[in-house]
Amino acid sequence: MLDSLPAPLKGTLAALLILLNTLVLLPVLLIVALVKLAIPADPLRRVCTRILNWIARIWIGFNNLLMDLLHKVRWDVRGVDNLSREHWYFVTCNHQSWADIPAIQYVMNSRIPLLKFFLKKELIWVPLLGVAWWALDFPFMHRHTKEQIAKRPELKGKDIEATKAACEKFRYTPVTIFNFMEGTRFTDEKHRRQKSPYTHLLKPRAGGTAFVLGAMGDMIHTMLDITIVYPGHHTGFWDYLCGRVRHIIVDVQVREIPARFLGMDYENNRDIRTDFQRWIGEIWAEKDQRIGELKATAVLTPEPGQ
């Protein structure tokens, strides 16, 4: 069986096949994207958007199949029974490694609309990925610093306006916007440096989520609060490709976003900012407790050679 191959060989094989999958599908993606760009008819553009999302789901599906063929992962998935690909979602998750993203894609690919991230506009120049993100309508953020606004007051509020305009295309096609609230991967060093009040989490950064809800609050009303736990010793992306990650728990909590936070002015309304931060803090405290419970009850899956 392929699972019995040496871990570095499986990791190399997985990486090469994912790259091949990307190189095969990227030209098809770009052709459809150029048709969408060239012909301004809204019905055709909506059809192209659905085709582009379908191509992306094929890419993810192949990667998922590859993981199933190469590895034996015990998936413990909870809370996904009533999700829909015809609904708009905001998704957040605790962040331990870059394996979190393919793990979430594995679980969510056929259940919700394609995951999309708010990206800095400079990332459009990343080779291959930047073009793919553009083709798939990933929203590129237009953020101005406080220094820029101080020099040019007329820029105040322009970032939200530009992002709202960029997100108008999502009004007719369901979308899932994804954001790691911690902003970075969890490590013991970062945890100590932050003096985080949580045992298993870094402090959440509410501003990025507030920016999304401010720009898209009239479309997105539901949050999927995902908690990932790796009960074994290996959690890294290379470990995931190599098959060393043998057990993954994915717990999904569906939360309706309070109406007062939809379309909010987070930066200029102090009361709403305080209220929103309190709400996020409550969610994070619950997540921290949940991680502890999941770790305590998890039954370890033997790794290869054990």
C-alpha positions as CSV (number, residue, x, y, z in Angstrom):
1,M,0.0,0.0,0.0
2,L,1.1,3.6,-0.7
3,D,0.7,4.4,3.0
4,S,3.6,2.0,3.7
5,L,6.1,4.1,1.6
6,P,8.7,6.1,3.5
7,A,7.3,9.4,4.7
8,P,9.7,11.7,2.8
9,L,8.9,9.8,-0.4
10,K,5.2,10.2,0.2
11,G,5.7,13.9,0.9
12,T,7.7,14.5,-2.2
13,L,5.2,12.6,-4.3
14,A,2.3,14.5,-2.9
15,A,3.9,17.8,-3.5
16,L,4.8,17.0,-7.1
17,L,1.3,15.7,-7.9
18,I,-0.3,18.8,-6.3
19,L,2.0,21.0,-8.5
20,L,1.0,18.9,-11.6
21,N,-2.7,19.3,-10.7
22,T,-2.1,23.1,-10.5
23,L,-0.3,23.3,-13.8
24,V,-3.0,21.3,-15.6
25,L,-6.0,23.2,-14.3
26,L,-4.5,26.8,-14.2
27,P,-4.7,27.3,-18.0
28,V,-8.3,26.2,-18.0
29,L,-9.0,28.6,-15.1
30,L,-7.4,31.5,-16.9
31,I,-9.3,30.9,-20.2
32,V,-12.7,31.0,-18.4
33,A,-11.5,34.1,-16.4
34,L,-10.6,35.9,-19.6
35,V,-14.0,35.2,-21.1
36,K,-15.6,36.5,-18.0
37,L,-13.4,39.7,-18.1
38,A,-14.0,40.3,-21.9
39,I,-17.8,39.9,-22.0
40,P,-19.6,42.3,-19.7
41,A,-23.0,40.4,-19.7
42,D,-24.0,39.7,-16.1
43,P,-25.7,36.3,-16.8
44,L,-22.5,35.0,-18.6
45,R,-20.3,36.3,-15.9
46,R,-22.3,34.4,-13.3
47,V,-22.0,31.3,-15.3
48,C,-18.3,31.8,-15.6
49,T,-18.0,32.3,-11.9
50,R,-19.7,29.0,-11.2
51,I,-17.4,27.3,-13.7
52,L,-14.3,28.8,-12.0
53,N,-15.5,27.7,-8.6
54,W,-16.2,24.2,-10.0
55,I,-12.6,24.1,-11.4
56,A,-11.2,25.1,-8.0
57,R,-13.3,22.4,-6.3
58,I,-11.9,19.8,-8.7
59,W,-8.4,21.0,-7.8
60,I,-9.2,20.6,-4.1
61,G,-11.0,17.3,-4.7
62,F,-7.9,15.8,-6.5
63,N,-5.7,16.9,-3.6
64,N,-8.1,15.3,-1.1
65,L,-8.1,12.1,-3.1
66,L,-4.4,12.1,-3.2
67,M,-4.2,12.4,0.6
68,D,-6.6,9.4,0.8
69,L,-4.5,7.3,-1.5
70,L,-1.2,8.1,0.2
71,H,-2.2,8.3,3.8
72,K,-4.4,6.8,6.5
73,V,-5.9,9.8,8.4
74,R,-8.6,9.2,11.0
75,W,-11.0,12.1,10.5
76,D,-13.3,13.1,13.4
77,V,-15.6,15.7,11.9
78,R,-18.4,17.3,13.9
79,G,-21.2,19.9,13.3
80,V,-21.3,19.9,9.5
81,D,-24.7,18.2,8.8
82,N,-26.7,21.2,8.1
83,L,-24.3,23.3,6.0
84,S,-25.1,24.4,2.4
85,R,-23.3,25.5,-0.7
86,E,-26.1,27.9,-1.3
87,H,-25.4,30.0,1.8
88,W,-23.0,32.8,2.6
89,Y,-20.5,32.2,5.4
90,F,-17.7,33.8,7.4
91,V,-15.3,31.2,8.6
92,T,-12.6,31.4,11.3
93,C,-10.4,28.8,12.9
94,N,-7.6,28.3,15.4
95,H,-4.2,28.4,13.5
96,Q,-1.5,25.8,14.4
97,S,0.2,25.2,11.0
98,W,-0.4,25.5,7.3
99,A,-1.9,22.0,7.4
100,D,-5.0,23.8,8.8
101,I,-5.9,25.0,5.3
102,P,-5.9,21.7,3.4
103,A,-7.6,20.1,6.4
104,I,-10.4,22.6,6.3
105,Q,-10.6,22.2,2.5
106,Y,-10.8,18.4,2.9
107,V,-13.8,18.7,5.2
108,M,-15.6,21.6,3.6
109,N,-15.0,21.2,-0.1
110,S,-18.4,19.7,-0.9
111,R,-20.4,21.3,1.9
112,I,-20.0,25.1,1.6
113,P,-19.1,27.6,-1.1
114,L,-15.4,27.8,-2.1
115,L,-13.2,29.3,0.7
116,K,-11.9,32.7,-0.2
117,F,-9.5,35.0,1.7
118,F,-9.2,38.7,1.9
119,L,-5.8,39.4,0.5
120,K,-3.4,42.4,0.4
121,K,-3.5,43.9,-3.1
122,E,0.2,43.4,-3.5
123,L,-0.3,39.6,-3.4
124,I,-1.8,39.6,-6.9
125,W,1.8,39.6,-8.2
126,V,2.6,36.2,-6.5
127,P,3.6,33.8,-9.3
128,L,0.8,31.4,-10.4
129,L,-1.2,31.9,-7.2
130,G,-1.8,35.6,-7.7
131,V,-3.4,35.0,-11.1
132,A,-5.4,32.1,-9.7
133,W,-6.7,34.3,-6.9
134,W,-7.6,37.0,-9.3
135,A,-9.5,34.6,-11.6
136,L,-11.4,33.2,-8.6
137,D,-12.5,36.6,-7.4
138,F,-10.6,36.6,-4.2
139,P,-11.2,40.0,-2.6
140,F,-8.1,42.2,-2.6
141,M,-8.1,44.6,0.3
142,H,-7.5,48.3,0.0
143,R,-6.3,49.4,3.4
144,H,-4.8,52.8,4.3
145,T,-2.6,53.3,7.3
146,K,-3.3,55.8,10.0
147,E,-0.3,57.8,8.8
148,Q,-1.7,57.9,5.2
149,I,-5.1,59.0,6.4
150,A,-3.4,61.7,8.6
151,K,-1.7,63.1,5.6
152,R,-4.7,62.7,3.3
153,P,-7.9,62.9,5.4
154,E,-10.0,62.3,2.2
155,L,-8.8,58.7,2.3
156,K,-10.8,58.0,5.5
157,G,-13.5,55.3,4.8
158,K,-12.2,54.8,1.2
159,D,-10.8,51.3,2.0
160,I,-14.2,50.0,3.1
161,E,-15.9,51.6,0.1
162,A,-13.4,50.0,-2.3
163,T,-13.7,46.6,-0.7
164,K,-17.5,46.8,-0.7
165,A,-17.3,47.6,-4.5
166,A,-15.0,44.6,-5.0
167,C,-17.3,42.3,-3.1
168,E,-20.5,43.3,-5.1
169,K,-19.8,40.3,-7.3
170,F,-20.6,38.0,-4.3
171,R,-24.1,39.3,-4.0
172,Y,-25.4,36.8,-6.6
173,T,-23.0,33.9,-6.0
174,P,-22.7,32.4,-2.5
175,V,-19.2,32.7,-1.0
176,T,-17.3,31.7,2.1
177,I,-14.8,34.3,3.4
178,F,-12.1,32.8,5.6
179,N,-9.9,34.5,8.2
180,F,-7.5,33.2,10.9
181,M,-8.4,35.6,13.8
182,E,-5.1,34.9,15.6
183,G,-3.3,36.3,12.6
184,T,-0.4,33.9,12.9
185,R,0.4,30.3,13.8
186,F,0.3,29.3,17.5
187,T,3.7,28.6,19.1
188,D,4.7,28.5,22.7
189,E,7.0,31.4,22.2
190,K,4.3,33.6,20.7
191,H,1.9,32.5,23.5
192,R,4.4,33.6,26.2
193,R,5.3,36.9,24.4
194,Q,1.6,37.8,24.1
195,K,0.8,36.8,27.7
196,S,-2.3,35.3,26.1
197,P,-5.1,34.7,28.7
198,Y,-6.0,31.5,26.8
199,T,-4.3,28.1,27.3
200,H,-4.4,26.9,23.7
201,L,-4.9,30.0,21.7
202,L,-3.2,33.3,20.9
203,K,-5.2,36.5,21.3
204,P,-7.8,37.1,18.5
205,R,-7.4,40.1,16.3
206,A,-10.9,41.5,16.0
207,G,-10.1,44.2,13.4
208,G,-9.7,41.9,10.4
209,T,-13.1,40.2,11.1
210,A,-14.7,43.6,11.7
211,F,-13.4,44.8,8.3
212,V,-15.0,41.8,6.6
213,L,-18.3,42.3,8.3
214,G,-18.2,46.0,7.7
215,A,-17.7,45.4,4.0
216,M,-20.0,42.4,3.5
217,G,-22.5,42.6,6.4
218,D,-25.5,42.7,4.2
219,M,-24.5,39.4,2.6
220,I,-22.9,37.3,5.4
221,H,-24.9,36.7,8.5
222,T,-23.5,33.3,9.6
223,M,-20.1,32.4,11.2
224,L,-18.6,29.0,11.1
225,D,-16.4,28.8,14.1
226,I,-14.0,25.9,13.3
227,T,-11.8,24.2,15.9
228,I,-9.0,21.9,14.7
229,V,-7.1,19.6,17.0
230,Y,-4.2,17.3,16.0
231,P,-4.1,14.7,18.8
232,G,-0.7,13.3,17.7
233,H,2.7,14.9,17.9
234,H,2.9,16.0,14.2
235,T,1.0,19.1,13.0
236,G,3.1,20.7,10.3
237,F,2.2,21.0,6.5
238,W,5.2,18.8,5.5
239,D,4.1,16.3,8.2
240,Y,0.6,16.4,6.6
241,L,2.1,15.7,3.1
242,C,4.3,12.9,4.5
243,G,1.4,11.2,6.2
244,R,2.7,11.7,9.7
245,V,-0.5,13.4,10.7
246,R,-2.7,10.4,11.6
247,H,-5.7,11.9,13.4
248,I,-7.5,15.2,12.8
249,I,-10.5,16.5,14.8
250,V,-12.6,19.2,13.1
251,D,-15.3,20.7,15.2
252,V,-17.7,23.2,13.7
253,Q,-19.9,25.6,15.6
254,V,-22.5,27.5,13.6
255,R,-23.1,31.0,15.0
256,E,-25.5,33.7,13.8
257,I,-23.7,37.0,13.7
258,P,-25.5,39.7,15.8
259,A,-27.3,42.2,13.6
260,R,-25.5,45.1,15.2
261,F,-22.2,43.9,13.8
262,L,-23.4,43.6,10.2
263,G,-22.1,46.6,8.1
264,M,-20.6,48.2,11.3
265,D,-18.3,51.1,11.4
266,Y,-15.6,49.4,13.6
267,E,-12.9,52.1,13.4
268,N,-15.1,55.1,14.1
269,N,-17.6,53.8,16.6
270,R,-16.0,53.2,20.0
271,D,-19.1,51.5,21.5
272,I,-19.5,49.0,18.7
273,R,-15.8,48.3,18.7
274,T,-15.8,47.5,22.5
275,D,-18.9,45.4,22.1
276,F,-17.5,43.5,19.1
277,Q,-14.2,42.8,20.9
278,R,-16.2,41.5,23.9
279,W,-18.2,39.2,21.7
280,I,-15.1,37.8,20.0
281,G,-13.4,37.3,23.4
282,E,-16.4,35.2,24.6
283,I,-16.1,33.0,21.4
284,W,-12.4,32.6,22.0
285,A,-12.9,31.6,25.6
286,E,-15.4,28.9,24.6
287,K,-13.0,27.7,21.8
288,D,-10.1,27.5,24.3
289,Q,-12.2,25.3,26.6
290,R,-13.4,23.2,23.7
291,I,-9.8,22.5,22.6
292,G,-8.9,21.4,26.0
293,E,-11.9,19.0,26.1
294,L,-11.1,17.6,22.6
295,K,-7.5,17.0,23.5
296,A,-8.4,15.3,26.8
297,T,-10.9,12.9,25.2
298,A,-9.0,12.1,22.0
299,V,-7.7,8.6,21.5
300,L,-4.3,8.7,19.9
301,T,-3.9,6.9,16.5
302,P,-0.7,4.9,16.2
303,E,1.8,6.5,13.8
304,P,3.6,4.4,11.1
305,G,6.0,1.9,12.7
306,Q,4.3,2.0,16.1
